[in-house]
Amino acid sequence: MLIYLISDGNELFPEEKQCTSVCMLKQVPMAEEKRLTRSKTNRLLGGVCGGIAEYFGWDSSLVRLGWAVATLFTSGGGILVYILALIIIPEEDGDKKSDLYTGE
């Protein structure tokens, strides 16, 4: 994805002062878009906690522990939220599927 910067040219090309009245466009590459997906490589059940951990850059064990504590405090509400997240969050693209226990 590209962003177009609109300028009069003086900031883009300070050495060339001839662009004072003409509007110029410059292509600037954007950072890759982050998407929340269910993880294929860091999963125990459906990859929801692993995907959330990868999206925010957290440790997946802490996300799982937090989810378990939230489930206990909400009398099982975390299970319903997990099932909804399993349905709503798309699975990660690519062929990076592996089993967490065997590493294959």
C-alpha positions in Angstrom: 0.0 0.0 0.0 1.3 3.5 -0.8 0.6 6.8 0.7 0.8 9.9 -1.5 2.1 13.1 0.1 0.9 16.3 -1.4 3.4 19.1 -1.2 4.4 22.3 -3.0 7.8 20.6 -3.6 10.0 22.6 -1.3 10.0 20.0 1.5 10.5 17.1 -0.9 13.2 18.8 -3.0 14.7 21.7 -1.0 17.6 22.1 -3.4 15.1 22.9 -6.3 13.2 26.1 -5.5 11.4 26.1 -8.9 8.4 24.0 -7.6 6.8 26.8 -5.6 3.4 27.0 -7.3 3.0 23.4 -8.6 1.6 20.7 -6.4 3.7 17.5 -6.5 3.0 13.9 -5.4 5.6 11.6 -3.9 5.1 7.9 -3.3 6.0 6.8 0.3 5.8 3.1 1.1 3.6 2.3 4.1 4.5 -0.2 6.8 2.9 -3.6 6.4 -0.7 -3.8 7.6 -1.2 -5.7 10.8 -4.1 -8.1 11.0 -5.5 -10.0 13.9 -5.6 -13.7 12.9 -5.7 -17.0 14.6 -2.1 -18.4 14.8 -1.2 -21.6 13.0 2.2 -22.0 14.7 1.3 -21.0 18.3 -1.9 -22.8 19.1 -3.2 -25.2 21.7 -6.9 -25.2 20.8 -7.9 -22.8 18.0 -5.0 -20.4 17.9 -7.0 -17.5 19.4 -4.7 -16.7 22.3 -1.6 -17.3 20.1 -2.9 -14.9 17.5 -3.7 -12.2 20.1 -0.2 -12.6 21.5 1.4 -12.3 18.1 -0.7 -9.2 17.2 0.3 -7.3 20.3 3.8 -8.8 20.7 3.1 -10.5 24.0 4.0 -13.9 25.3 1.3 -16.4 24.5 1.5 -18.1 27.8 0.6 -14.8 29.6 -2.4 -14.4 27.2 -3.6 -17.9 28.0 -3.1 -17.4 31.7 -5.1 -14.1 31.6 -7.8 -15.7 29.6 -8.1 -18.6 32.1 -8.3 -16.1 35.0 -10.9 -14.0 33.2 -12.9 -17.2 32.6 -12.8 -18.1 36.3 -13.9 -14.6 37.4 -16.7 -14.4 34.8 -18.1 -17.8 35.7 -17.3 -19.3 32.3 -17.9 -16.2 30.2 -14.4 -16.5 28.8 -15.4 -19.8 27.1 -18.2 -18.1 25.3 -15.9 -15.3 24.2 -13.3 -17.8 23.1 -15.9 -19.6 20.9 -17.0 -16.3 19.4 -13.4 -15.3 18.7 -12.8 -18.7 17.1 -15.7 -18.0 14.7 -15.0 -14.3 14.1 -11.1 -14.1 13.9 -9.9 -15.5 10.5 -7.1 -18.1 10.4 -3.6 -17.0 9.5 -2.7 -17.2 5.8 0.2 -19.3 4.5 1.5 -22.8 5.0 3.0 -22.3 8.5 1.0 -24.9 10.2 2.8 -26.8 12.9 1.9 -28.8 16.0 3.0 -27.1 19.3 3.7 -30.4 21.0 5.7 -32.2 18.3 7.2 -29.1 16.6 6.4 -30.5 13.2 
